[in-house]
């Protein structure tokens, strides 16, 4: 059964590569202008909503907030595709944000994970499975015992597949603080988490470091 994907674009834009990718992956893609996006989501909820913008501007965050409120209520994942970052950074309201150019198979990997995880209590990526309701985590079908903080850290990363999350964002989401002068707590928990879910903690497959920025969860792209 094919899935319906709504691609929201600026007036006059046509992301041909994205549309061809969705068609190749077996999805039914529909395009719509930004002015009609919120109303369309209310009338005909898709399985996935993609906001495709060439450049992020001062109004991008408010637009993402409106779309996120609508998509969350309908249990529709929201993916932002853009070509440039804005000085305020990438919006956190979206389920995933990708900055192009990117290989199409990476975009396809994130789309498939968002569709697989939509409305579910199970997050999955590569060999990692996380059950939100029961706080169970499996790596390569082996159960992993995580502390509450480790679980929250992994859940936060997995809810943003492929997206680099800054240290400030992770400290706020996991420890509920904006204090980032000392992030050794974050680094220690990441070290513990890698020891529990990575096949080889010295060469992380899923939990990657982006020096000077933060961390991101790589959903098994190397396996594609």
Phi, psi and omega in degrees: 000124183285157179254151180262125181241127178258119179257116181260123188228164173290156181301130178087350180277150175211107182273084187296319180299318180294316181296320178293323177298313180298320179295318180298324181281359177089017180262153173265115185256137176232135180255151181205151178285158184298326183295333182262357192299308185298316179297320180295321179298326182289324185276313184230086181296127177274178174278335179208138176247130179242125176259109184253110181233136177290315183227144176268138180230186183296339180267356185296318184295318179294324176296316180295324178296316179296314181293321181295319178299320180289313184291323179295321179294332180262001184057048177246120178294146182239122180246130175257126174245126180216170181249346180218151174270155176259160184299336177278356181090185180278142179298139180267357181286336182283156177286334176201145178231127180236134178255118180272160012281141177223148172302140183299331181291333176289318177298317180298322181297316180292318178301314181296322180291318178299319179292321181294324186268354188298131176065012185254161174263012179236125174258136183222145176194121184062232180264009183256132176232133181231123177263113185294319186289320185258359180058038176260141179228135178233137175235117185055042177068012177253129181293142180236130178268114181246146172288164179305320180291319178297319179296315181296322179295313180295318179299317180299315180294319183287337177282353177232062186299130177080352184265134178282119180259129182288161177299321180299315181298315181294320178296323181289318184287321187265321183250000177056046179214150174259007180282114183236017178292331180225108182250025180297328177300316178298314181297321180294316179294324177295320177299314179297319182295318178297321180297333184268329186244344183276137174302321177224097184303333180285342177227078187301135176266320186257317185258098186258146176264136171247104189303133178081356182236295183170225184224160171212155178264119180263111188279058174069030181298327181296344182274350185277000000 
